[in-house]
């Protein structure tokens, strides 16, 4: 297991889902984890999904780390700046930034999400860009000077898709996720001279609260080929603990590949292979045809 007893980390969008799993795995490794999101005590998600930043921070503590919840709307630059000022004041440094916050998923699984781009609602585009791509850029822009000062650090963009550039079924999602990957590559070029690494990491098919809700509404069981959010969290923890992480800077990495290379498993002991989204989409289309 990766150990990060002196690591100061920030995981954005960590009240639930992949962000929560990453924060928990960093806690498991002993890190201090700043946990951000809009869902906090007395404030629930727009879709009434479970999870708050306080609950995530407490779970980080239970697993052996130090969780610090901070309410932050990552579409508000003033709030983001205040967040990084707080981290500088309290911790004096930042070793790991995980850009996980995301938007535009409201209504995921509906026909509208799979509709052609000319009938897609513009709120979905704004959600994915403002609460996703732009939020990643803003946080990275704030984190970079803190890492440059120490000539050390890692920025991880949580993304999805595949490296063969198959269409992801939604033009907005496809375009913005490609931007997230390219941003990691581009920032890596600027930061290479300062010994700061930037990568994009793809989770697999994760059993998030939103995924569970979707299958529950459809009256179907969650598929067996899913994995927990702790699996990608362990991937991030191993990257942060890797003294040679600069050899990976600018790359797009898959959780299943990293599990084999770093010899870790999901919390149930399984080691799901790299997730092939194109194959999954083809299988779904075949199932629809057989139906």
Secondary structure as GFF3:
##gff-version 3
##sequence-region A 1 291
A	DSSP	beta_strand	8	11	.	.	.	ID=ss1
A	DSSP	alpha_helix	17	28	.	.	.	ID=ss2
A	DSSP	beta_strand	32	37	.	.	.	ID=ss3
A	DSSP	alpha_helix	53	62	.	.	.	ID=ss4
A	DSSP	beta_strand	66	71	.	.	.	ID=ss5
A	DSSP	alpha_helix	77	91	.	.	.	ID=ss6
A	DSSP	beta_strand	96	99	.	.	.	ID=ss7
A	DSSP	alpha_helix	111	114	.	.	.	ID=ss8
A	DSSP	three_ten_helix	117	119	.	.	.	ID=ss9
A	DSSP	alpha_helix	122	128	.	.	.	ID=ss10
A	DSSP	pi_helix	129	133	.	.	.	ID=ss11
A	DSSP	alpha_helix	134	150	.	.	.	ID=ss12
A	DSSP	beta_strand	153	159	.	.	.	ID=ss13
A	DSSP	alpha_helix	171	191	.	.	.	ID=ss14
A	DSSP	three_ten_helix	192	194	.	.	.	ID=ss15
A	DSSP	beta_strand	196	202	.	.	.	ID=ss16
A	DSSP	alpha_helix	209	217	.	.	.	ID=ss17
A	DSSP	alpha_helix	229	241	.	.	.	ID=ss18
A	DSSP	three_ten_helix	245	248	.	.	.	ID=ss19
A	DSSP	beta_strand	252	254	.	.	.	ID=ss20
A	DSSP	alpha_helix	255	262	.	.	.	ID=ss21
A	DSSP	alpha_helix	277	290	.	.	.	ID=ss22
###
